[in-house]
Amino acid sequence: MWNLGRFVGCALVSCSMLLFLLSGYLALAHYWIQTRWTKSEATVLSGELRQFSSGSTSGTGPAGHSSKSYFFHCTVSYSVAGETRRSQLDSPGSTYQMDAQVWASNWSPGRHVVIRYKDSNPNKIRLDDNPSEITAMGSLRVALYFLIPGALLILTSRPDRVDFR
């Protein structure tokens, strides 16, 4: 039983180390975008709810499984060096149509959203603060959820040493 606890503890600590590395990468990627991409305000011109289906619908049972994802697709306009550009943005996909409808209500025509565009390709845009992105802080939090129980399992699964004097 002690060995199982120690093994599970080591596995949890190993997973947490991978998540710590992931959070470092995410922090670097976020820093890169914040410093290399230009922040701008865009105006929503139009938008529509869309549905994306994946998987096969032929057959029955697991082979015929299909999944649907709903999202809000909109066209925005923004200014780059005095020139007005247009591009598309998509909300995060969700299995619930209601989530896409909430995005649609928040992104009505005329509404302003903060975006970032790539200087080398101004048509490539993204939301400035996208709530669906995995963040470095979120990854660190999950890493701690693995590290603390793993360390406790390792510490508590140490067999007591017997002194043979």
VENBEL-V279751 format. One record per residue. RES is the residue in one small letter. PHI is phi in degrees with one decimal (NA if undefined). D_LAST is the distance of its C-alpha to the last C-alpha in whole Angstrom. Layout:
RES_PHI_D_LAST / RES_PHI_D_LAST
This chain:
m_NA_27 / w_-64.3_25 / n_-67.4_26 / l_-64.9_29 / g_-61.4_29 / r_-66.8_27 / f_-64.1_30 / v_-63.1_33 / g_-61.1_32 / c_-65.1_32 / a_-64.9_35 / l_-64.9_36 / v_-65.2_35 / s_-63.4_37 / c_-62.5_40 / s_-65.5_40 / m_-64.9_40 / l_-63.5_43 / l_-69.2_45 / f_-63.2_44 / l_-63.7_46 / l_-60.5_48 / s_-65.8_49 / g_-63.9_49 / y_-63.2_52 / l_-62.9_54 / a_-64.5_54 / l_-65.2_55 / a_-64.3_58 / h_-62.9_59 / y_-60.9_59 / w_-60.2_61 / i_-66.8_63 / q_-64.7_64 / t_-96.8_65 / r_-101.5_67 / w_-101.5_69 / t_-92.4_71 / k_-84.6_72 / s_-151.1_75 / e_-106.2_76 / a_-114.3_78 / t_-110.7_80 / v_-72.3_80 / l_-94.9_83 / s_-158.6_83 / g_-167.2_80 / e_-153.3_80 / l_-76.6_77 / r_-130.9_76 / q_-126.9_74 / f_-119.4_72 / s_-111.0_71 / s_-132.0_69 / g_97.1_68 / s_-98.2_70 / t_-104.4_73 / s_-85.2_74 / g_89.8_72 / t_-125.4_70 / g_75.1_67 / p_-62.3_64 / a_-69.6_66 / g_-100.9_69 / h_-72.7_67 / s_-134.1_68 / s_-122.4_67 / k_-116.3_69 / s_-130.9_68 / y_-111.0_71 / f_-153.5_71 / f_-106.6_74 / h_-109.3_76 / c_-135.8_78 / t_-105.0_80 / v_-124.1_80 / s_-121.0_82 / y_-154.0_80 / s_-104.4_82 / v_-130.0_80 / a_53.1_82 / g_80.5_85 / e_-104.9_86 / t_-84.5_85 / r_-121.0_83 / r_-125.6_82 / s_-154.9_79 / q_-110.5_77 / l_-128.7_74 / d_-119.7_72 / s_-73.0_70 / p_-61.7_66 / g_-72.4_67 / s_-145.9_66 / t_-76.1_66 / y_-107.3_68 / q_-63.8_71 / m_-59.6_71 / d_-61.1_69 / a_-65.7_72 / q_-67.9_74 / v_-65.0_72 / w_-59.9_72 / a_-60.5_76 / s_-69.2_77 / n_-83.5_75 / w_-115.0_76 / s_-72.2_80 / p_-54.6_83 / g_93.6_83 / r_-72.4_80 / h_-100.8_78 / v_-128.2_74 / v_-91.1_72 / i_-125.8_72 / r_-129.6_70 / y_-124.5_72 / k_-79.6_71 / d_-60.8_74 / s_-74.6_74 / n_-144.8_75 / p_-62.0_76 / n_-78.3_77 / k_-89.2_73 / i_-126.8_72 / r_-154.9_69 / l_-65.0_69 / d_-66.2_67 / d_-122.3_65 / n_-84.8_64 / p_-68.2_62 / s_-90.0_61 / e_-76.1_59 / i_-76.1_56 / t_-101.1_55 / a_-63.6_52 / m_-66.8_51 / g_-63.9_51 / s_-67.1_49 / l_-64.1_46 / r_-61.6_46 / v_-66.5_45 / a_-60.2_43 / l_-67.9_41 / y_-62.8_41 / f_-87.7_39 / l_-67.4_37 / i_-63.7_36 / p_-63.9_35 / g_-63.6_33 / a_-64.8_31 / l_-64.3_30 / l_-64.0_29 / i_-64.0_27 / l_-67.5_25 / t_-83.4_25 / s_-95.5_24 / r_-72.4_21 / p_-69.0_18 / d_-66.0_15 / r_-81.2_12 / v_-99.6_9 / d_-91.7_6 / f_-100.4_4 / r_-80.2_0
